[in-house]
Amino acid sequence: MPPPQKGYKVINHRDVQYRWIMQNRRGVNELVIEACAPVAGQVLTAELPRIVSYDMVTEAIDFGNANGWKPNESGPVFRCKHYRKGFQLETV
């Protein structure tokens, strides 16, 4: 079953269309991004600071693409976290 469409926004970044949503889970701001076209593609989840900006969406997409995120293939959730100097992979 595909995820619900309500609340997601669409962004076209570098000629690829993505759906994204910022939400507050467990008191932490979280950004969830996935490609629009594939049904079961890999999801990027980024933990954000308390103050967020729209630019963080494109930064997260660029970081994910440079570090092995494959939005067109199924796989585990790609997790990263935003620090002062940018995004870094989240260690579990």
C-alpha positions as CSV (number, residue, x, y, z in Angstrom):
1,M,0.0,0.0,0.0
2,P,1.5,3.4,-0.9
3,P,2.0,6.0,1.8
4,P,-0.7,8.6,2.2
5,Q,-0.4,11.7,0.0
6,K,-1.8,14.2,2.5
7,G,0.7,16.7,3.8
8,Y,3.5,15.8,1.4
9,K,4.9,18.6,-0.8
10,V,6.5,18.0,-4.2
11,I,9.9,19.5,-5.2
12,N,11.7,19.2,-8.5
13,H,15.4,19.1,-7.8
14,R,18.0,18.5,-10.6
15,D,15.2,17.3,-12.9
16,V,14.0,14.6,-10.5
17,Q,10.7,14.9,-8.6
18,Y,10.6,14.1,-4.9
19,R,7.9,14.2,-2.2
20,W,8.9,15.5,1.2
21,I,7.4,16.3,4.6
22,M,8.7,17.9,7.7
23,Q,7.2,16.5,10.9
24,N,7.8,16.4,14.6
25,R,8.3,12.9,15.9
26,R,9.1,12.3,19.6
27,G,10.0,16.0,20.0
28,V,12.5,15.9,17.2
29,N,12.1,17.6,13.8
30,E,12.3,15.1,11.1
31,L,12.5,15.4,7.3
32,V,11.2,12.5,5.2
33,I,12.0,12.4,1.4
34,E,11.2,9.9,-1.3
35,A,11.1,9.9,-5.0
36,C,7.7,10.4,-6.6
37,A,7.9,7.8,-9.4
38,P,8.9,4.5,-7.7
39,V,6.5,2.7,-5.5
40,A,8.9,1.0,-3.1
41,G,11.9,3.2,-3.3
42,Q,14.4,3.9,-0.5
43,V,13.3,6.6,1.9
44,L,15.7,9.3,3.3
45,T,15.0,10.4,6.9
46,A,16.9,13.3,8.3
47,E,16.9,14.6,11.9
48,L,16.8,18.4,11.9
49,P,17.5,21.1,14.5
50,R,14.7,23.1,16.1
51,I,15.1,25.9,13.5
52,V,14.7,24.7,10.0
53,S,14.7,26.2,6.5
54,Y,13.4,25.2,3.1
55,D,17.0,24.9,1.9
56,M,17.6,21.9,4.1
57,V,15.4,19.8,1.8
58,T,17.6,20.3,-1.2
59,E,20.8,20.0,1.0
60,A,19.5,16.6,2.3
61,I,18.7,15.4,-1.3
62,D,22.2,16.3,-2.5
63,F,23.8,14.8,0.6
64,G,21.9,11.5,0.2
65,N,22.7,11.2,-3.5
66,A,26.4,11.8,-2.8
67,N,26.5,9.2,0.0
68,G,24.7,6.2,-1.4
69,W,20.9,6.9,-1.1
70,K,19.1,5.1,-3.9
71,P,15.6,6.6,-4.1
72,N,14.7,4.3,-7.1
73,E,15.5,1.0,-5.4
74,S,14.0,-0.6,-2.4
75,G,16.2,-0.8,0.7
76,P,16.4,0.2,4.4
77,V,15.8,3.8,5.4
78,F,18.7,6.1,4.7
79,R,19.2,8.1,7.9
80,C,21.2,11.3,8.4
81,K,21.4,14.2,10.8
82,H,21.9,17.9,10.3
83,Y,24.7,19.5,12.3
84,R,26.0,23.0,12.1
85,K,28.3,22.2,9.2
86,G,25.7,20.3,7.2
87,F,24.4,16.7,7.1
88,Q,26.3,13.6,8.3
89,L,25.4,10.0,8.3
90,E,23.6,8.9,11.4
91,T,25.4,6.1,13.3
92,V,23.1,3.5,14.9
